[in-house]
Amino acid sequence: MFLVGLVGLYFVTGRVIQADQKSETFSTFSSYTLSIVPMFLLMGHFATLGGMSTALFKAAESFLGHRKGGIAMAAIGACAGFGSICGSSLATAATMGRVALPELRKYGYSGGFATATLAAGGTLGILIPPSVVLVIYAILTEQNIAKLFLAAFIPGILAALGYVIAISIYVRLYPDAAGIKAAVPYGERFKALFNVWPVLLVFALVVGGIYQGWFTPTEGAAVGAAGTGFIAWVNRGLTRATLVQSFLVTARSSAMIFFIILGAGFYNGFLALTQVPQEISNFVVSQGFSPWVVLSLILVFYLVFGCLMDSLSMILLTIDNDFTWKDFQAKNNNELVAIFGNFINRVVVLTQKYYEGKTPLVETFTEKENDLLDKVYSYPEKIGNSYFG
């Protein structure tokens, strides 16, 4: 996305200014709220070191393992539980894969069925709060993080139930794809269930604290990371070596996510200048499609995108750009004129500063003015070209 965006901007504008790259990078990553991303990722690593992922799977397996396809259902339940303290689909799938895959193989689950179950269960990591993807979406579209977390609860639960129903249907159609484990006594079941109390404690502390107003989502992420780290240390899973390893893995994952965000920013800028989203939108409107047809087409596109990229990349390429365009379309002409008038006024003032101080013009923009420029440049082609010179 980063390369396509830069090359596209070069062909559209005739040049790509290094200062534009610098200001875009700074304006993207100077947000304090983005610190929530590494905190949630670190919380997931600490939870794994503390044995929470294993405890979740053992508890779910003790209640469901004796049913046909029960271990696969238990893996889905464990993914949902781990997603409540992790926030990353990749981390959820990888962690539960290490925990559940040996058990699935041990009891005769086919390779394709087992891996498909864990891959599908991993998606619950970004649905059930706290979610890294929801945080990034909220930041880019200026939405309330707490409200998005609340809105994701029901879809996450429905998705988990849907996966369980799909597993139940599949094992009835293909009985040889799954084995059955002997039933566990109720005493062992409740003992395994009791062992998941750290997960419930961390989830209640983070999510409950956010909704009670005890701390902001960013502070809640830090509290959650500290809490899971303490539990991992008490359980002797957190040592100096594992602590350093957790920091390194978190740093790599955060850098990957941030670079995707940066690449999507340049790519969306290229799309805004070329008016591709608006042309597609106008074409769809002109065809007179019903809402259900449009929704079906969107799902088909996401299905194709899902074969080529991860969920975060899809969201950054589609929802964010679409939100910006619709947000501006919803404004009336007077509001748009006021925004553009304010923009012109600031350009005049800053240009005067540029000639007086002989400093690069782009470096004189404040964060507020950069946000204004971003909004204006993403609206019509003429205004967008004025931003890029």
Secondary structure by P-SEA (a helix, b strand, c coil): caaaaaaaaaaacccccaaaaaaaaaaaccccccaaaaaaaaaaaaaaaaaaaaaaaaaaaaacccccaaaaaaaaaaaaaaaaccccaaaaaaaaaaccaaaaaaacccaaaaaaaaaaaaaccccccccaaaaaaaaaacccaaaaaaaaaaaaaaaaaaaaaaaaaaaaaccccccccccccaaaaaaaaaaaaaaaaaaaaaaaaaaaccccaaaaaaaaaaaaaaaaaaaccccaaaaaaaaaaaaaaaaaaaaaaaaaaaaaaaaaaaaaaaaaaaaaaaacccaaaaaaaaaaaaaaaaacccaaaaaaacaaaaaaaaaaaaccaaaaaaaaaaaaaaaaaaaaaaaaccccccccccaaaaaaaaaaaaccaaaaaaaac
